[in-house]
Amino acid sequence: MQAPGKLDVAVLVGLQASGKSTFFEQHLSGRYTLVSKDLFPRGARNKQQRQMRLVQEALTAGRPVAIDNTNPSPQEWGR
């Protein structure tokens, strides 16, 4: 249960096929908005910017977010 005015951000990081999506489905689905680069079109540009925009939109709307991020670079961790 979240405290009033507090939002959660769950960052799911791991190798491909390590169980991130399964963990989301079993433990966070229905309560968290999923933002995953895997759901973007294959040729999409600026995936990192798009991901961060979707995270910000969900948080601004008052929804907790789960970010599925396979092997983020050091630059991505900074954000």
ABEGO torsion letter per residue (X at the ends): XBBBGBBBBBBBBEBBGAGAAAAAAAAABGABBBBBAAABBAABBGAAAAAAAAAAAAAAAGBBBBBBBBGBBAAAAAX
